[in-house]
Amino acid sequence: MNPSKCAFGVTSGKFLGFIVRQWGIEIEQAKIDAILKMPEPRNIHELKSLQGKLAYLRRFISNLAGRCQPFSRLMKKEVPFEWDEACDKAFKSIKTYLMKPPILVAPVQGRPLILYVAAQERSVGILLAQKNNEGKENALYYLSRTMTPNKLKYSPIEKLCLALIFAIQKLKHYFQSHSIHLVSKANPLKYVMIKPVLSDRLARWYLQLQQFEITYVPQKAVKGQVLVDFLANHPMPAEWELSDDLPDEDVLVIEIIPPWKMYFDGASHKEGAGAGVVFVTSEGEVLPYSFTLTQNCSNNMAEYQALIFGLEMAVDTKQRHLKVYGDSQLVINQLLGLYKVKKPELLPYHNYAKRLMEWLGDVELGYLPRRDNKQADALAKFASILSMTDKESRIPICKSWIIPPILSDDEDDTFQEVEITSWRFLKLKKKIDGNHWSIT
């Protein structure tokens, strides 16, 4: 036993290129960076290198086989290597997905597992999930597979059966220890059971299905971001026809509500500092907020203050799906893990912002040039100017300063409910409830 390779009594650690924590398994950032920083392949050897890296992360990537479908043409013999628009789009799609990879959790004994299967023209996809104590679905495993030429001739319902059998073969240990709730466009169990005469293929499928406790659960409205993303990654083929064998076939409907957008900016000079936050709701309503910072600070500190103000408001109002834009490349890239936080005074704010984003669950970060972030920039500058005068202003400006809590890696990701009477929260709450609110 090599002591340098052993660890005991730890709350997290690296194992085979993954980060194992008490709340789940994540991809090591170095593995993600190796793909994000990779240029587009110029020859077959570089393409094989890319596919090898992706294969190692396949259990984390939804519909990997479907995403890599444009690459399959280039892998054939005697085919010239031409990186076309479809390949470029697929490559960028994979990079975008890996900017925020999922966290896979361990199954809880005694609870049923939810199996989502989907079939596309040339591939099938599977998501194994389970509900947590809050009723939210957590992903356990992603599977996908490209169909061979003879299987491309299968009917859509037979492709769903194929996806289910593929899941049983790959995830048999999960099926043996849990009951399974199957959700799909149609009921593959019924298709196999109602056939009066079984072909050799259907007979083999029937014997495999009889070994496990699988229950088909029809569901016409799917909720939960993990499941919405899975179905969005597996769009139903346009030529899919309802099966005559299954007159009660269901069509899954995804209710997609556009996420809120948040723009933030901070401004600082020798006389004072300010922060600006602008929310754009799902209905397109614009909610601007200005904060005068009560302490002098650097521009980067003001940027973090503005970001945290906005994230705290999102936590207050439970806006779990949020798109966040800022014009500070340093702050954005630090939060994405592309830059390291070198200044110790910024580290507590960085950690607090990361914890807020983890609690929200689905936060997309993006850089926005200053010319496109004018509203938040103007609010931040306006608030910093007001900090220079003691005269009363008729425009509501909140004076505040964020003091981040001391967070440890083993601390549970929970936030206690507190009574908030800040005018910024009251105004935002009234806006959400649809009532009018004015401040004088």
TORLUMDO-764385 format. One record per residue (C-alpha): residue number from 0; chain; x, y, z. Coordinates in pm, 1 decimal, padded with zeros to 6 digits, m for minus. Example, Ala and Ser with C-alpha at 12.3 -4.5 7.8 and 13.67 -1.06 7.14 Angstrom:
% residues 2
<rec 0 A <01230.0 m00450.0 00780.0>> <rec 1 A <01367.0 m00106.0 00714.0>> 
***
This chain:
% residues 440
<rec 0 A <00000.0 00000.0 00000.0>> <rec 1 A <00135.9 00339.7 m00101.0>> <rec 2 A <00053.8 00594.6 00175.2>> <rec 3 A <00080.3 00884.2 m00070.6>> <rec 4 A <m00210.5 00738.0 m00267.2>> <rec 5 A <m00434.3 00677.1 00033.1>> <rec 6 A <m00670.6 00908.8 00218.0>> <rec 7 A <m00884.4 00835.5 00523.2>> <rec 8 A <m01157.2 01033.9 00697.5>> <rec 9 A <m01197.0 01289.9 00417.6>> <rec 10 A <m01519.3 01447.3 00289.8>> <rec 11 A <m01405.0 01459.3 m00073.6>> <rec 12 A <m01126.1 01339.2 m00295.1>> <rec 13 A <m01006.5 01269.3 m00649.4>> <rec 14 A <m01057.4 00921.5 m00788.2>> <rec 15 A <m00986.0 00813.2 m01146.8>> <rec 16 A <m01035.8 01162.3 m01287.0>> <rec 17 A <m01349.7 01239.0 m01087.9>> <rec 18 A <m01421.1 01435.8 m00770.6>> <rec 19 A <m01613.9 01226.8 m00517.7>> <rec 20 A <m01804.8 01429.6 m00258.9>> <rec 21 A <m02074.9 01349.2 m00007.7>> <rec 22 A <m02344.3 01496.4 m00235.6>> <rec 23 A <m02231.2 01334.2 m00561.4>> <rec 24 A <m01963.7 01270.3 m00822.0>> <rec 25 A <m01827.1 01547.9 m01043.4>> <rec 26 A <m01586.5 01555.6 m01335.3>> <rec 27 A <m01239.5 01678.8 m01245.0>> <rec 28 A <m01191.6 02026.6 m01389.7>> <rec 29 A <m00868.2 01922.8 m01562.8>> <rec 30 A <m01061.9 01666.4 m01768.2>> <rec 31 A <m01312.0 01932.8 m01872.2>> <rec 32 A <m01042.0 02188.6 m01955.1>> <rec 33 A <m00867.4 01935.0 m02179.0>> <rec 34 A <m01175.6 01938.8 m02403.7>> <rec 35 A <m01272.8 02305.6 m02364.9>> <rec 36 A <m00924.2 02423.4 m02466.6>> <rec 37 A <m00895.3 02174.3 m02749.8>> <rec 38 A <m00903.0 02326.2 m03101.5>> <rec 39 A <m01116.3 02168.2 m03369.3>> <rec 40 A <m00959.3 01843.1 m03498.1>> <rec 41 A <m00755.5 01877.5 m03815.5>> <rec 42 A <m00712.8 01507.6 m03893.8>> <rec 43 A <m00841.0 01163.6 m03800.6>> <rec 44 A <m00587.1 01119.9 m03518.8>> <rec 45 A <m00698.4 01437.9 m03341.2>> <rec 46 A <m01062.7 01334.5 m03384.6>> <rec 47 A <m00989.7 00996.3 m03225.4>> <rec 48 A <m00819.1 01178.6 m02939.2>> <rec 49 A <m01131.5 01389.9 m02887.1>> <rec 50 A <m01360.7 01088.0 m02894.3>> <rec 51 A <m01137.2 00906.9 m02646.8>> <rec 52 A <m01163.5 01196.0 m02400.4>> <rec 53 A <m01541.3 01208.7 m02446.3>> <rec 54 A <m01578.7 00833.2 m02401.8>> <rec 55 A <m01417.2 00860.9 m02058.4>> <rec 56 A <m01688.4 01109.9 m01954.8>> <rec 57 A <m01977.2 00935.8 m02133.1>> <rec 58 A <m02181.9 00864.3 m01819.4>> <rec 59 A <m02202.2 01241.1 m01754.5>> <rec 60 A <m02302.3 01352.3 m02106.5>> <rec 61 A <m02663.4 01332.7 m02216.5>> <rec 62 A <m02708.2 01193.1 m02569.6>> <rec 63 A <m02334.8 01164.8 m02635.9>> <rec 64 A <m02395.4 00925.3 m02925.6>> <rec 65 A <m02637.2 01169.3 m03087.3>> <rec 66 A <m02405.8 01465.5 m03033.0>> <rec 67 A <m02113.6 01280.4 m03194.2>> <rec 68 A <m02318.6 01158.7 m03489.5>> <rec 69 A <m02164.9 01412.2 m03736.3>> <rec 70 A <m01818.7 01272.9 m03652.0>> <rec 71 A <m01905.6 00917.1 m03759.0>> <rec 72 A <m01877.6 01000.2 m04129.8>> <rec 73 A <m01516.6 01112.9 m04083.5>> <rec 74 A <m01423.3 00785.7 m03910.6>> <rec 75 A <m01498.0 00573.9 m04217.0>> <rec 76 A <m01216.7 00445.3 m04432.9>> <rec 77 A <m01131.5 00618.9 m04758.8>> <rec 78 A <m01340.7 00922.9 m04664.1>> <rec 79 A <m01152.7 01255.8 m04689.9>> <rec 80 A <m01132.6 01444.9 m04361.7>> <rec 81 A <m01344.8 01757.0 m04409.0>> <rec 82 A <m01455.0 01938.5 m04094.6>> <rec 83 A <m01789.5 02082.7 m04202.9>> <rec 84 A <m02050.9 02302.4 m04036.0>> <rec 85 A <m02233.7 02005.8 m03879.2>> <rec 86 A <m01912.5 01886.4 m03712.3>> <rec 87 A <m01834.9 02235.8 m03588.4>> <rec 88 A <m02186.0 02272.1 m03445.3>> <rec 89 A <m02160.1 01936.0 m03268.6>> <rec 90 A <m01816.7 02022.6 m03126.9>> <rec 91 A <m01943.3 02354.2 m02990.4>> <rec 92 A <m02251.9 02182.3 m02848.3>> <rec 93 A <m02032.3 01943.3 m02650.5>> <rec 94 A <m01816.5 02228.4 m02519.7>> <rec 95 A <m02123.7 02425.6 m02414.6>> <rec 96 A <m02261.3 02122.0 m02232.1>> <rec 97 A <m01933.8 02068.4 m02045.2>> <rec 98 A <m01929.9 02429.2 m01926.1>> <rec 99 A <m02184.7 02313.2 m01667.1>> <rec 100 A <m02167.0 01933.6 m01640.5>> <rec 101 A <m02417.0 01747.7 m01422.2>> <rec 102 A <m02342.9 01605.4 m01079.0>> <rec 103 A <m02428.5 01236.7 m01053.7>> <rec 104 A <m02556.7 01112.0 m00719.2>> <rec 105 A <m02563.0 00769.2 m00557.5>> <rec 106 A <m02898.8 00588.7 m00540.1>> <rec 107 A <m03086.3 00573.3 m00210.0>> <rec 108 A <m03189.3 00224.1 m00110.2>> <rec 109 A <m03563.5 00166.9 m00082.8>> <rec 110 A <m03666.5 00433.9 m00332.4>> <rec 111 A <m03771.6 00352.3 m00688.7>> <rec 112 A <m03556.5 00465.7 m00976.6>> <rec 113 A <m03692.3 00660.1 m01274.1>> <rec 114 A <m03578.2 00542.4 m01615.9>> <rec 115 A <m03627.8 00777.3 m01910.1>> <rec 116 A <m03568.3 00629.9 m02254.3>> <rec 117 A <m03572.9 00816.8 m02583.8>> <rec 118 A <m03514.8 00710.5 m02942.5>> <rec 119 A <m03387.5 00918.2 m03229.5>> <rec 120 A <m03330.1 00829.4 m03592.1>> <rec 121 A <m02979.8 00689.8 m03541.4>> <rec 122 A <m02929.7 00669.0 m03164.9>> <rec 123 A <m03103.0 00592.0 m02836.9>> <rec 124 A <m03058.6 00767.3 m02503.6>> <rec 125 A <m03123.7 00674.1 m02141.9>> <rec 126 A <m03136.4 00871.0 m01818.9>> <rec 127 A <m03150.0 00696.3 m01482.2>> <rec 128 A <m03272.0 00929.3 m01208.1>> <rec 129 A <m03414.1 00927.7 m00856.9>> <rec 130 A <m03610.6 01177.2 m00650.7>> <rec 131 A <m03443.5 01325.7 m00343.4>> <rec 132 A <m03604.3 01428.3 m00014.6>> <rec 133 A <m03729.7 01751.5 m00173.0>> <rec 134 A <m03898.5 01571.4 m00461.7>> <rec 135 A <m03640.6 01694.3 m00714.6>> <rec 136 A <m03500.1 01448.6 m00967.5>> <rec 137 A <m03126.9 01383.1 m00948.1>> <rec 138 A <m02937.1 01220.7 m01233.3>> <rec 139 A <m02763.0 00890.8 m01158.6>> <rec 140 A <m02639.3 00781.7 m01499.9>> <rec 141 A <m02655.7 00881.1 m01867.8>> <rec 142 A <m02636.8 00624.5 m02145.3>> <rec 143 A <m02647.7 00655.9 m02522.6>> <rec 144 A <m02578.2 00430.0 m02815.2>> <rec 145 A <m02549.0 00459.8 m03191.6>> <rec 146 A <m02759.4 00203.4 m03375.6>> <rec 147 A <m02603.0 m00035.7 m03623.0>> <rec 148 A <m02731.5 m00035.2 m03984.9>> <rec 149 A <m02965.4 m00332.9 m03934.4>> <rec 150 A <m03124.7 m00169.0 m03627.2>> <rec 151 A <m03194.0 00150.2 m03819.9>> <rec 152 A <m03477.3 m00042.4 m03988.0>> <rec 153 A <m03660.5 m00087.4 m03656.1>> <rec 154 A <m03990.2 00091.2 m03604.8>> <rec 155 A <m03994.3 00377.2 m03349.9>> <rec 156 A <m04154.6 00158.9 m03080.8>> <rec 157 A <m03896.9 m00116.2 m03142.5>> <rec 158 A <m03621.6 00141.8 m03099.8>> <rec 159 A <m03768.4 00227.3 m02759.1>> <rec 160 A <m03762.7 m00143.2 m02672.2>> <rec 161 A <m03400.9 m00153.8 m02785.1>> <rec 162 A <m03318.7 00141.8 m02557.4>> <rec 163 A <m03481.8 m00034.7 m02261.3>> <rec 164 A <m03291.8 m00358.4 m02326.0>> <rec 165 A <m02967.8 m00162.3 m02362.1>> <rec 166 A <m03034.4 00000.4 m02022.0>> <rec 167 A <m03096.9 m00340.1 m01862.7>> <rec 168 A <m02772.4 m00479.1 m02001.5>> <rec 169 A <m02559.2 m00184.0 m01889.3>> <rec 170 A <m02731.3 m00101.0 m01558.5>> <rec 171 A <m02834.0 m00447.9 m01445.3>> <rec 172 A <m02709.2 m00395.1 m01088.3>> <rec 173 A <m02946.6 m00098.8 m01049.4>> <rec 174 A <m03241.5 m00300.8 m01182.0>> <rec 175 A <m03167.7 m00588.8 m00943.6>> <rec 176 A <m03176.5 m00373.9 m00628.0>> <rec 177 A <m03452.3 m00121.5 m00709.1>> <rec 178 A <m03797.7 m00108.4 m00859.4>> <rec 179 A <m03801.8 00086.7 m01186.2>> <rec 180 A <m04053.8 00344.5 m01305.9>> <rec 181 A <m04026.8 00362.4 m01684.3>> <rec 182 A <m04118.8 00684.8 m01862.9>> <rec 183 A <m04109.1 00709.5 m02241.7>> <rec 184 A <m04311.9 00828.5 m02537.9>> <rec 185 A <m04484.6 00491.4 m02564.7>> <rec 186 A <m04502.4 00179.3 m02349.7>> <rec 187 A <m04244.7 m00071.6 m02477.8>> <rec 188 A <m04354.4 m00322.5 m02211.0>> <rec 189 A <m04706.6 m00331.4 m02350.0>> <rec 190 A <m04577.0 m00365.1 m02705.7>> <rec 191 A <m04387.5 m00682.4 m02614.5>> <rec 192 A <m04665.3 m00828.0 m02397.2>> <rec 193 A <m04960.7 m00785.8 m02636.2>> <rec 194 A <m04797.6 m00954.4 m02935.2>> <rec 195 A <m04985.8 m01283.4 m02995.0>> <rec 196 A <m04683.7 m01433.7 m03170.0>> <rec 197 A <m04335.4 m01332.9 m03066.5>> <rec 198 A <m04045.6 m01323.8 m03307.9>> <rec 199 A <m03705.9 m01446.0 m03192.7>> <rec 200 A <m03601.0 m01090.4 m03111.2>> <rec 201 A <m03918.1 m01007.6 m02914.4>> <rec 202 A <m03896.8 m01339.6 m02728.7>> <rec 203 A <m03543.8 m01257.2 m02613.3>> <rec 204 A <m03658.7 m00912.5 m02501.3>> <rec 205 A <m03956.2 m01063.6 m02318.8>> <rec 206 A <m03733.0 m01297.2 m02116.0>> <rec 207 A <m03503.9 m01012.3 m02012.3>> <rec 208 A <m03792.8 m00785.6 m01909.5>> <rec 209 A <m03951.9 m01057.4 m01693.7>> <rec 210 A <m03651.8 m01063.6 m01458.8>> <rec 211 A <m03711.0 m00717.4 m01309.4>> <rec 212 A <m03979.9 m00506.4 m01146.9>> <rec 213 A <m04049.0 m00245.8 m01415.6>> <rec 214 A <m04363.1 m00033.1 m01412.7>> <rec 215 A <m04462.3 00196.7 m01696.5>> <rec 216 A <m04568.2 00538.8 m01567.5>> <rec 217 A <m04747.6 00755.8 m01826.8>> <rec 218 A <m04656.6 01119.8 m01788.4>> <rec 219 A <m04781.1 01390.8 m02022.4>> <rec 220 A <m04616.0 01687.7 m01851.2>> <rec 221 A <m04257.0 01651.1 m01740.7>> <rec 222 A <m04122.5 01881.6 m01470.6>> <rec 223 A <m03770.4 01908.1 m01336.4>> <rec 224 A <m03474.9 02067.6 m01509.1>> <rec 225 A <m03275.5 01743.4 m01536.1>> <rec 226 A <m03558.4 01576.7 m01726.3>> <rec 227 A <m03634.2 01882.5 m01937.4>> <rec 228 A <m03271.1 01895.2 m02048.9>> <rec 229 A <m03272.7 01522.4 m02125.2>> <rec 230 A <m03581.4 01544.7 m02346.3>> <rec 231 A <m03449.8 01860.2 m02511.9>> <rec 232 A <m03132.2 01667.7 m02599.9>> <rec 233 A <m03342.9 01386.8 m02751.2>> <rec 234 A <m03598.6 01559.1 m02976.4>> <rec 235 A <m03869.0 01334.9 m03117.6>> <rec 236 A <m03817.8 01262.8 m03489.5>> <rec 237 A <m04057.6 01459.1 m03707.1>> <rec 238 A <m04160.0 01145.3 m03896.5>> <rec 239 A <m04249.0 00953.9 m03579.5>> <rec 240 A <m04595.6 00806.8 m03631.2>> <rec 241 A <m04828.1 00683.7 m03358.4>> <rec 242 A <m04824.6 00306.2 m03344.1>> <rec 243 A <m05142.5 00119.9 m03440.3>> <rec 244 A <m05047.0 m00142.7 m03182.7>> <rec 245 A <m05063.0 00119.6 m02905.5>> <rec 246 A <m05372.2 00338.8 m02944.8>> <rec 247 A <m05315.0 00497.8 m02603.4>> <rec 248 A <m04962.2 00609.9 m02688.7>> <rec 249 A <m04856.9 00920.1 m02495.6>> <rec 250 A <m04677.0 01224.3 m02625.1>> <rec 251 A <m04456.6 01391.7 m02366.7>> <rec 252 A <m04500.6 01766.4 m02347.1>> <rec 253 A <m04231.0 01988.3 m02198.8>> <rec 254 A <m04347.8 02310.5 m02042.3>> <rec 255 A <m04046.6 02534.4 m02095.9>> <rec 256 A <m04051.7 02864.5 m01913.3>> <rec 257 A <m03777.1 03100.0 m02031.9>> <rec 258 A <m03522.5 03159.5 m01754.8>> <rec 259 A <m03471.6 03496.4 m01593.5>> <rec 260 A <m03170.4 03695.0 m01707.4>> <rec 261 A <m02949.9 03889.5 m01468.9>> <rec 262 A <m02698.7 04159.1 m01565.5>> <rec 263 A <m02454.7 04286.7 m01305.2>> <rec 264 A <m02178.8 04545.9 m01289.1>> <rec 265 A <m01967.3 04715.7 m01024.7>> <rec 266 A <m01796.9 05054.8 m01026.9>> <rec 267 A <m01531.4 05191.5 m00794.8>> <rec 268 A <m01324.7 05508.6 m00766.3>> <rec 269 A <m01143.2 05691.7 m00489.5>> <rec 270 A <m01459.6 05865.9 m00368.4>> <rec 271 A <m01687.9 05563.5 m00345.4>> <rec 272 A <m01819.7 05244.5 m00500.9>> <rec 273 A <m02150.5 05113.3 m00631.5>> <rec 274 A <m02316.0 04806.5 m00778.9>> <rec 275 A <m02589.9 04764.8 m01037.1>> <rec 276 A <m02813.0 04464.2 m01099.2>> <rec 277 A <m03078.3 04428.9 m01369.8>> <rec 278 A <m03323.4 04138.2 m01388.6>> <rec 279 A <m03522.4 04054.8 m01701.0>> <rec 280 A <m03812.3 03826.1 m01611.0>> <rec 281 A <m03958.4 03546.4 m01821.0>> <rec 282 A <m04225.7 03791.3 m01939.6>> <rec 283 A <m03964.3 04048.1 m02044.5>> <rec 284 A <m04018.0 04286.9 m01752.1>> <rec 285 A <m03703.7 04480.3 m01654.3>> <rec 286 A <m03624.3 04516.8 m01281.3>> <rec 287 A <m03325.5 04750.3 m01216.1>> <rec 288 A <m03151.2 04787.5 m00877.7>> <rec 289 A <m02868.0 05011.4 m00753.9>> <rec 290 A <m02653.9 04963.2 m00444.6>> <rec 291 A <m02417.9 05214.6 m00288.4>> <rec 292 A <m02133.2 05020.1 m00127.1>> <rec 293 A <m02052.1 05144.2 00221.4>> <rec 294 A <m01679.6 05069.8 00189.0>> <rec 295 A <m01416.6 05166.5 m00064.0>> <rec 296 A <m01295.2 04872.1 m00265.4>> <rec 297 A <m01134.2 04766.7 m00591.4>> <rec 298 A <m01327.1 04730.4 m00915.9>> <rec 299 A <m01305.7 04350.9 m00895.3>> <rec 300 A <m01444.5 04357.5 m00540.8>> <rec 301 A <m01731.6 04578.6 m00659.0>> <rec 302 A <m01803.0 04330.3 m00938.8>> <rec 303 A <m01826.2 04044.4 m00688.0>> <rec 304 A <m02049.9 04257.2 m00464.0>> <rec 305 A <m02286.9 04322.7 m00755.4>> <rec 306 A <m02293.9 03955.5 m00852.5>> <rec 307 A <m02366.6 03841.0 m00496.3>> <rec 308 A <m02642.4 04100.9 m00453.6>> <rec 309 A <m02813.6 03958.3 m00761.0>> <rec 310 A <m02762.7 03593.7 m00662.3>> <rec 311 A <m02900.6 03659.5 m00314.1>> <rec 312 A <m03213.6 03812.5 m00466.4>> <rec 313 A <m03247.0 03507.4 m00690.9>> <rec 314 A <m03217.4 03284.0 m00383.5>> <rec 315 A <m03478.1 03494.0 m00200.8>> <rec 316 A <m03725.8 03452.8 m00485.2>> <rec 317 A <m03626.3 03092.2 m00567.2>> <rec 318 A <m03532.2 03160.6 m00929.9>> <rec 319 A <m03351.3 02829.3 m00975.8>> <rec 320 A <m03288.3 02873.6 m01350.4>> <rec 321 A <m03094.5 03192.4 m01418.7>> <rec 322 A <m02874.7 03329.3 m01695.7>> <rec 323 A <m02613.2 03566.9 m01553.9>> <rec 324 A <m02414.5 03815.1 m01762.7>> <rec 325 A <m02131.7 04046.6 m01658.7>> <rec 326 A <m01864.6 04253.9 m01831.6>> <rec 327 A <m01578.7 04147.5 m01602.4>> <rec 328 A <m01381.1 03875.6 m01777.2>> <rec 329 A <m01180.8 03815.4 m01459.7>> <rec 330 A <m01483.1 03744.0 m01238.5>> <rec 331 A <m01663.5 03534.4 m01501.1>> <rec 332 A <m01357.9 03322.2 m01581.3>> <rec 333 A <m01274.2 03276.1 m01212.7>> <rec 334 A <m01623.2 03140.8 m01149.3>> <rec 335 A <m01599.2 02916.1 m01456.2>> <rec 336 A <m01271.2 02777.4 m01324.0>> <rec 337 A <m01064.3 02910.2 m01614.4>> <rec 338 A <m00874.1 03159.4 m01395.3>> <rec 339 A <m00740.0 03112.4 m01044.4>> <rec 340 A <m00825.6 03355.8 m00764.5>> <rec 341 A <m00484.4 03496.8 m00674.2>> <rec 342 A <m00588.4 03782.3 m00444.9>> <rec 343 A <m00679.4 03648.6 m00098.7>> <rec 344 A <m00930.1 03929.2 m00032.1>> <rec 345 A <m01142.1 03808.1 m00327.3>> <rec 346 A <m01141.6 03440.4 m00228.4>> <rec 347 A <m01424.7 03454.7 00033.7>> <rec 348 A <m01648.3 03637.4 m00214.7>> <rec 349 A <m01561.6 03391.1 m00488.6>> <rec 350 A <m01645.6 03094.0 m00264.2>> <rec 351 A <m01970.5 03254.0 m00146.7>> <rec 352 A <m02080.2 03326.3 m00504.5>> <rec 353 A <m02001.3 02966.4 m00604.2>> <rec 354 A <m02206.4 02835.8 m00311.2>> <rec 355 A <m02502.3 03054.5 m00405.2>> <rec 356 A <m02483.7 02929.4 m00764.6>> <rec 357 A <m02470.9 02567.6 m00647.4>> <rec 358 A <m02777.7 02622.1 m00430.8>> <rec 359 A <m02970.2 02776.8 m00719.8>> <rec 360 A <m02889.3 02467.0 m00921.5>> <rec 361 A <m02898.3 02591.6 m01280.1>> <rec 362 A <m02702.1 02912.9 m01333.0>> <rec 363 A <m02547.4 02989.0 m01672.0>> <rec 364 A <m02260.5 03238.3 m01670.3>> <rec 365 A <m02167.7 03446.0 m01971.0>> <rec 366 A <m01936.6 03733.8 m02054.0>> <rec 367 A <m02094.1 04045.5 m02201.9>> <rec 368 A <m01894.5 04338.1 m02345.9>> <rec 369 A <m01942.5 04663.9 m02159.3>> <rec 370 A <m02119.0 04820.5 m02457.3>> <rec 371 A <m02391.4 04552.6 m02424.2>> <rec 372 A <m02416.8 04587.6 m02046.0>> <rec 373 A <m02502.1 04957.6 m02041.6>> <rec 374 A <m02796.9 04946.9 m01802.9>> <rec 375 A <m02619.3 04766.9 m01517.3>> <rec 376 A <m02307.2 04975.8 m01581.5>> <rec 377 A <m02505.6 05299.1 m01555.1>> <rec 378 A <m02674.1 05186.9 m01232.1>> <rec 379 A <m02338.9 05097.8 m01075.1>> <rec 380 A <m02180.1 05429.7 m01172.7>> <rec 381 A <m02486.5 05619.2 m01053.7>> <rec 382 A <m02477.0 05447.4 m00714.2>> <rec 383 A <m02104.3 05516.0 m00675.6>> <rec 384 A <m02160.4 05886.5 m00748.8>> <rec 385 A <m02438.7 05908.6 m00489.7>> <rec 386 A <m02199.0 05773.7 m00227.6>> <rec 387 A <m02005.0 06102.2 m00257.9>> <rec 388 A <m02291.3 06314.5 m00122.9>> <rec 389 A <m02492.6 06312.1 00196.6>> <rec 390 A <m02790.8 06480.6 00033.2>> <rec 391 A <m03112.9 06284.4 00027.3>> <rec 392 A <m03204.9 06138.1 m00311.0>> <rec 393 A <m03555.4 06081.2 m00441.0>> <rec 394 A <m03433.5 05771.6 m00626.1>> <rec 395 A <m03430.4 05455.1 m00408.9>> <rec 396 A <m03072.1 05342.8 m00361.0>> <rec 397 A <m02984.1 05072.0 m00109.5>> <rec 398 A <m02668.6 05122.0 00096.2>> <rec 399 A <m02514.8 04786.2 00173.3>> <rec 400 A <m02200.2 04575.4 00190.8>> <rec 401 A <m02172.2 04199.6 00154.0>> <rec 402 A <m01976.7 04012.0 00421.9>> <rec 403 A <m01944.3 03654.5 00294.5>> <rec 404 A <m01981.5 03372.9 00548.7>> <rec 405 A <m01689.4 03146.5 00623.3>> <rec 406 A <m01757.8 02830.9 00423.2>> <rec 407 A <m01586.0 02495.6 00446.8>> <rec 408 A <m01586.1 02215.2 00191.8>> <rec 409 A <m01775.9 01978.4 00421.3>> <rec 410 A <m02047.1 02229.2 00507.3>> <rec 411 A <m02393.9 02128.2 00396.0>> <rec 412 A <m02536.0 02330.2 00106.1>> <rec 413 A <m02836.3 02466.4 00292.5>> <rec 414 A <m02964.9 02815.3 00349.4>> <rec 415 A <m03179.7 02905.3 00646.0>> <rec 416 A <m03497.9 03100.0 00588.8>> <rec 417 A <m03461.0 03452.0 00725.2>> <rec 418 A <m03702.2 03740.5 00741.4>> <rec 419 A <m03599.1 03994.4 00480.1>> <rec 420 A <m03734.4 04347.2 00495.0>> <rec 421 A <m03499.2 04510.7 00249.1>> <rec 422 A <m03684.6 04730.4 m00001.2>> <rec 423 A <m03506.7 04554.3 m00288.4>> <rec 424 A <m03659.9 04221.4 m00186.6>> <rec 425 A <m04003.7 04364.0 m00118.5>> <rec 426 A <m04011.8 04532.7 m00458.1>> <rec 427 A <m03895.7 04219.0 m00635.3>> <rec 428 A <m04146.5 04005.1 m00443.8>> <rec 429 A <m04431.6 04236.9 m00536.4>> <rec 430 A <m04325.6 04231.8 m00900.6>> <rec 431 A <m04335.0 03852.6 m00901.7>> <rec 432 A <m04674.4 03836.2 m00732.0>> <rec 433 A <m04814.1 04066.2 m01001.2>> <rec 434 A <m04900.2 04346.1 m00760.7>> <rec 435 A <m04799.2 04709.5 m00791.5>> <rec 436 A <m04542.1 04845.6 m00550.8>> <rec 437 A <m04409.7 05197.7 m00522.1>> <rec 438 A <m04147.5 05354.5 m00300.0>> <rec 439 A <m04161.5 05717.9 m00196.6>> 
***
